[in-house]
Amino acid sequence: MVGYDPGSEGCRLSVTEVATAGSLSGLVTRASISPLDVIKIRFQLQIEGMTVHGLQGKYRGILQAARLILEEEGLHGFWKGHIPAQLLSVSYGAVQFVSFELLTEVFHTSTALDIRAPAVHFLCGGLAACSATLTVQPLDTLRTRFAAQGEPKVYKTLHHAISTMYRTEGFFTFYRGLCPTLLAVFPYAGLQFSSYSLLKRIWNWSSGQDKRDNIKNFVCGSGAGVISKTITYPLDLFKKRLQVGGFEQARAAFGQVRTYHGLVDCACCIQREEGFRGFFKGLSPSLLKAAVSTGLTFFCYEMFCNMLLSLKKANKTE
């Protein structure tokens, strides 16, 4: 199971092994969903509308956006910012799952609560994600900048991006959007872990002794991703808008740009200029990405944990 298992005292994974499983899970997932992530970010940063009514934006649908990116930027355009994104995913996966395992163990040893309960997984998942977010926020900002820029590129390499941003915008530019990120990540990750736990229990209840664990992990993870993303999506959009502040020149080719003065200003401007639907721009590719990425994350994490556990048991019997 994801989280501390009281029945596994005889053979448990170490912190290093849990971190390894989390990192590998993040690596596989990020490589798989990068194209959807780039499309999602382009939609989130677009000021203009996505329909034929009013001022129409450059990107109007998933297939149209994918075709346009392919024509203008080539296949590698779908993996813009992939290096910082991979660093982000590998680091985030390690910190998040290690924190979650440790937090659920603390709940088990210090309280009488059932650590399999969705409420416990919600709290532990949210806290674990906040720990991971504080660790990797600079990488997330770099990933967003790379995915957002058009041609010609403002940032040529990761080193160039870091040095330029630090020199021209200061250290705290790497933490742009941190407030909405933390506001969003706690309920988002909490809902992911609690929904995953709940959906797995429903699956087990409805399927009896169903042994298709890999399918179950992926399907339940996908469902958890859709639930959590839908509920917390506007905060993710605010974060992306704030992260590209001071980066307007690189987005001129995509349409209008805006400079926001904080989270409240960002929310008010979007409501005033883009309406309520503006809070959900890019929701379709985001839900598709959330279903695939969360499904893969839990599927890969449990798979790698089982592999490492099997190796550990095999070494003990030799």
C-alpha positions as CSV (number, residue, x, y, z in Angstrom):
1,M,0.0,0.0,0.0
2,V,1.0,3.7,-0.3
3,G,1.9,4.8,3.2
4,Y,3.1,3.1,6.3
5,D,2.0,-0.6,6.6
6,P,1.9,-1.9,10.2
7,G,1.9,-5.5,8.9
8,S,5.3,-5.1,7.1
9,E,7.5,-4.8,10.2
10,G,9.4,-7.9,9.1
11,C,10.6,-6.5,5.8
12,R,10.2,-2.8,5.2
13,L,11.7,-0.5,2.7
14,S,14.3,2.0,4.0
15,V,14.0,5.8,3.5
16,T,16.5,5.5,0.7
17,E,14.5,2.8,-1.1
18,V,11.3,4.7,-0.7
19,A,13.0,7.8,-2.2
20,T,14.3,5.7,-5.0
21,A,10.9,4.4,-5.8
22,G,9.4,7.9,-5.7
23,S,12.1,9.3,-7.9
24,L,11.8,6.6,-10.5
25,S,8.0,7.1,-10.5
26,G,8.4,10.8,-11.1
27,L,11.0,10.2,-13.9
28,V,8.7,7.8,-15.8
29,T,5.6,9.9,-15.3
30,R,7.3,13.2,-16.4
31,A,8.7,11.7,-19.6
32,S,5.3,10.4,-20.5
33,I,3.2,13.5,-19.9
34,S,5.5,16.3,-20.9
35,P,3.5,17.1,-24.2
36,L,0.3,17.5,-22.3
37,D,2.0,19.7,-19.7
38,V,3.3,22.0,-22.4
39,I,-0.1,22.3,-24.0
40,K,-1.8,22.9,-20.6
41,I,0.7,25.7,-19.7
42,R,0.1,27.4,-23.1
43,F,-3.6,27.4,-22.4
44,Q,-3.2,28.7,-18.9
45,L,-1.1,31.6,-19.9
46,Q,-3.3,32.7,-22.8
47,I,-5.2,35.9,-22.1
48,E,-7.5,35.7,-25.1
49,G,-10.5,33.4,-25.3
50,M,-10.5,29.9,-26.7
51,T,-13.9,30.1,-28.6
52,V,-15.0,31.9,-31.7
53,H,-16.8,34.5,-29.6
54,G,-14.9,37.6,-28.8
55,L,-11.1,38.0,-29.2
56,Q,-9.9,34.5,-30.2
57,G,-6.6,33.2,-28.8
58,K,-3.8,31.4,-30.6
59,Y,-4.7,28.1,-29.0
60,R,-8.3,26.8,-29.2
61,G,-8.2,23.1,-28.5
62,I,-5.9,20.2,-27.6
63,L,-5.5,18.9,-31.2
64,Q,-5.2,22.4,-32.7
65,A,-2.6,23.4,-30.1
66,A,-0.6,20.2,-30.6
67,R,-0.6,20.7,-34.4
68,L,0.4,24.3,-34.1
69,I,3.3,23.6,-31.7
70,L,4.5,20.8,-34.0
71,E,4.4,23.1,-37.0
72,E,6.1,26.1,-35.4
73,E,8.5,24.5,-32.9
74,G,9.0,20.9,-34.0
75,L,8.6,17.8,-32.0
76,H,11.1,19.0,-29.4
77,G,8.6,21.8,-28.6
78,F,6.6,19.3,-26.6
79,W,9.5,18.7,-24.3
80,K,10.5,22.3,-23.7
81,G,11.8,22.7,-20.2
82,H,12.1,18.9,-19.9
83,I,15.4,19.0,-18.0
84,P,14.2,21.2,-15.1
85,A,10.9,19.3,-15.3
86,Q,12.7,16.0,-14.8
87,L,14.8,17.4,-12.0
88,L,11.5,18.7,-10.5
89,S,9.7,15.4,-10.8
90,V,12.5,13.2,-9.5
91,S,13.1,15.4,-6.5
92,Y,9.4,16.0,-5.8
93,G,8.6,12.3,-6.0
94,A,11.4,11.4,-3.6
95,V,10.5,14.1,-1.0
96,Q,6.7,13.6,-1.3
97,F,6.6,9.8,-0.8
98,V,9.3,9.7,1.9
99,S,7.4,12.4,3.8
100,F,4.1,10.6,3.3
101,E,5.5,7.3,4.6
102,L,7.0,9.0,7.6
103,L,3.9,11.0,8.4
104,T,1.6,8.0,8.2
105,E,4.0,6.1,10.5
106,V,3.8,9.0,13.0
107,F,0.0,8.9,12.9
108,H,0.0,5.1,13.5
109,T,2.4,5.3,16.5
110,S,1.0,8.4,18.1
111,T,-2.7,8.3,17.5
112,A,-5.5,5.7,17.6
113,L,-6.7,6.7,14.0
114,D,-6.9,4.2,11.2
115,I,-4.0,5.2,8.9
116,R,-5.9,3.7,6.0
117,A,-8.7,6.2,6.5
118,P,-9.1,8.8,3.7
119,A,-9.0,11.7,6.2
120,V,-5.6,10.6,7.5
121,H,-4.3,10.2,3.9
122,F,-5.7,13.7,3.1
123,L,-3.8,15.4,5.9
124,C,-0.6,13.4,5.4
125,G,-0.7,13.8,1.6
126,G,-1.2,17.5,1.9
127,L,1.7,18.0,4.3
128,A,4.0,15.7,2.3
129,A,3.3,17.7,-0.8
130,C,4.0,21.1,0.9
131,S,7.3,19.7,2.0
132,A,8.1,18.6,-1.5
133,T,6.9,21.9,-3.0
134,L,9.1,24.0,-0.8
135,T,12.1,21.9,-1.9
136,V,11.4,22.1,-5.7
137,Q,9.6,25.4,-6.3
138,P,12.7,27.0,-8.1
139,L,12.7,24.0,-10.5
140,D,9.0,24.4,-11.1
141,T,9.5,28.1,-12.0
142,L,12.3,27.2,-14.4
143,R,10.1,24.5,-16.0
144,T,7.3,26.9,-16.5
145,R,9.5,29.6,-18.1
146,F,11.0,27.1,-20.5
147,A,7.6,25.7,-21.5
148,A,6.1,29.2,-21.9
149,Q,8.7,30.8,-24.1
150,G,8.3,30.9,-27.9
151,E,10.9,31.4,-30.7
152,P,13.5,32.8,-30.6
153,K,14.2,31.4,-27.1
154,V,15.1,33.8,-24.3
155,Y,16.8,31.1,-22.3
156,K,19.2,28.8,-24.2
157,T,20.2,26.5,-21.5
158,L,19.3,25.7,-17.8
159,H,22.5,27.5,-16.6
160,H,21.7,30.5,-18.8
161,A,18.1,30.7,-17.4
162,I,19.3,30.5,-13.8
163,S,22.0,33.1,-14.2
164,T,19.8,35.5,-16.2
165,M,16.9,35.3,-13.8
166,Y,19.1,35.7,-10.7
167,R,20.9,38.7,-12.3
168,T,17.9,40.5,-13.7
169,E,15.1,39.6,-11.2
170,G,16.8,38.5,-8.0
171,F,16.7,35.4,-5.9
172,F,13.0,35.5,-5.0
173,T,12.0,35.3,-8.6
174,F,12.5,31.5,-8.3
175,Y,9.7,31.5,-5.8
176,R,7.2,33.4,-7.8
177,G,3.7,31.9,-7.4
178,L,4.7,30.1,-4.1
179,C,1.6,31.4,-2.2
180,P,-1.0,30.0,-4.6
181,T,1.2,26.9,-5.1
182,L,1.1,26.1,-1.4
183,L,-2.6,27.0,-1.2
184,A,-3.3,24.6,-4.1
185,V,-0.9,21.8,-3.4
186,F,-2.2,20.9,0.1
187,P,-5.8,20.1,-0.9
188,Y,-4.7,18.8,-4.3
189,A,-2.2,16.3,-3.0
190,G,-4.5,15.6,0.0
191,L,-7.3,14.8,-2.4
192,Q,-5.0,12.7,-4.5
193,F,-3.9,10.4,-1.7
194,S,-7.3,10.3,0.1
195,S,-9.2,9.6,-3.2
196,Y,-6.7,7.0,-4.2
197,S,-7.1,5.2,-0.8
198,L,-10.9,5.5,-1.0
199,L,-11.1,4.3,-4.6
200,K,-8.9,1.3,-3.9
201,R,-11.1,0.3,-1.0
202,I,-14.2,0.7,-3.2
203,W,-12.5,-1.4,-5.9
204,N,-11.6,-4.1,-3.4
205,W,-15.1,-4.1,-1.9
206,S,-16.7,-4.4,-5.4
207,S,-14.3,-6.9,-6.9
208,G,-13.7,-9.2,-3.9
209,Q,-10.4,-11.1,-4.3
210,D,-9.5,-9.3,-7.5
211,K,-5.7,-9.7,-8.0
212,R,-5.3,-7.3,-10.9
213,D,-3.3,-4.9,-8.7
214,N,-1.5,-3.1,-11.6
215,I,-4.8,-2.2,-13.3
216,K,-6.4,-1.2,-10.0
217,N,-3.5,1.1,-9.1
218,F,-3.6,2.9,-12.4
219,V,-7.4,3.2,-12.6
220,C,-7.7,4.4,-9.0
221,G,-4.8,6.8,-9.5
222,S,-6.3,8.2,-12.6
223,G,-9.7,8.8,-10.8
224,A,-7.9,10.4,-7.9
225,G,-6.1,12.7,-10.3
226,V,-9.3,13.9,-12.1
227,I,-11.0,14.5,-8.8
228,S,-8.2,16.5,-7.2
229,K,-7.4,18.5,-10.4
230,T,-11.0,19.6,-11.0
231,I,-11.4,20.9,-7.5
232,T,-8.1,22.8,-7.2
233,Y,-7.6,23.9,-10.8
234,P,-8.0,27.7,-10.5
235,L,-5.1,27.9,-8.1
236,D,-2.8,26.1,-10.5
237,L,-3.7,28.6,-13.2
238,F,-2.9,31.5,-10.8
239,K,0.4,30.0,-10.1
240,K,1.3,29.7,-13.7
241,R,0.3,33.3,-14.5
242,L,2.4,34.6,-11.6
243,Q,5.4,32.5,-12.4
244,V,5.9,34.2,-15.8
245,G,5.8,37.7,-14.4
246,G,8.7,39.7,-15.7
247,F,8.9,37.3,-18.7
248,E,6.5,39.2,-21.0
249,Q,8.9,39.7,-23.9
250,A,9.2,35.9,-24.4
251,R,5.4,35.6,-24.7
252,A,4.7,38.4,-27.2
253,A,4.3,35.9,-30.1
254,F,1.5,34.1,-28.3
255,G,-0.8,37.1,-27.8
256,Q,-1.6,39.5,-25.0
257,V,0.4,39.6,-21.8
258,R,-0.4,40.8,-18.3
259,T,1.6,41.7,-15.2
260,Y,-0.1,40.8,-12.0
261,H,0.7,42.2,-8.5
262,G,0.1,39.2,-6.4
263,L,-2.5,36.5,-6.1
264,V,-5.6,38.6,-5.4
265,D,-4.8,41.0,-8.3
266,C,-4.3,38.0,-10.6
267,A,-7.7,36.5,-9.6
268,C,-9.5,39.8,-9.9
269,C,-8.0,40.6,-13.3
270,I,-8.9,37.2,-14.7
271,Q,-12.5,37.5,-13.4
272,R,-12.8,41.0,-14.9
273,E,-11.2,40.4,-18.3
274,E,-11.8,36.7,-19.0
275,G,-14.9,35.9,-16.9
276,F,-15.5,32.8,-14.7
277,R,-14.4,30.5,-17.5
278,G,-11.0,32.1,-17.5
279,F,-10.3,30.3,-14.2
280,F,-10.6,27.0,-16.0
281,K,-8.6,27.7,-19.2
282,G,-6.6,24.6,-20.1
283,L,-8.8,22.3,-17.9
284,S,-9.3,19.7,-20.7
285,P,-5.6,18.9,-21.2
286,S,-5.1,19.3,-17.5
287,L,-7.6,16.6,-16.7
288,L,-6.2,14.4,-19.3
289,K,-2.7,15.0,-17.9
290,A,-3.9,14.6,-14.3
291,A,-5.5,11.2,-15.1
292,V,-2.4,9.9,-16.9
293,S,0.2,11.4,-14.6
294,T,-1.5,10.5,-11.3
295,G,-2.4,7.0,-12.6
296,L,1.2,6.5,-13.7
297,T,2.6,8.0,-10.5
298,F,0.8,5.6,-8.1
299,F,1.2,2.6,-10.6
300,C,4.9,3.2,-10.9
301,Y,5.5,3.9,-7.2
302,E,3.8,0.7,-6.1
303,M,5.5,-1.3,-8.9
304,F,9.0,0.0,-7.9
305,C,8.3,-0.5,-4.2
306,N,7.2,-4.1,-4.9
307,M,10.3,-4.7,-7.0
308,L,12.6,-3.3,-4.3
309,L,10.8,-5.3,-1.6
310,S,11.1,-8.5,-3.7
311,L,14.9,-7.9,-4.1
312,K,15.2,-7.3,-0.4
313,K,13.4,-10.5,0.5
314,A,15.4,-12.4,-2.0
315,N,18.7,-11.1,-0.5
316,K,17.5,-12.1,3.0
317,T,16.9,-15.7,1.9
318,E,20.3,-16.1,0.3
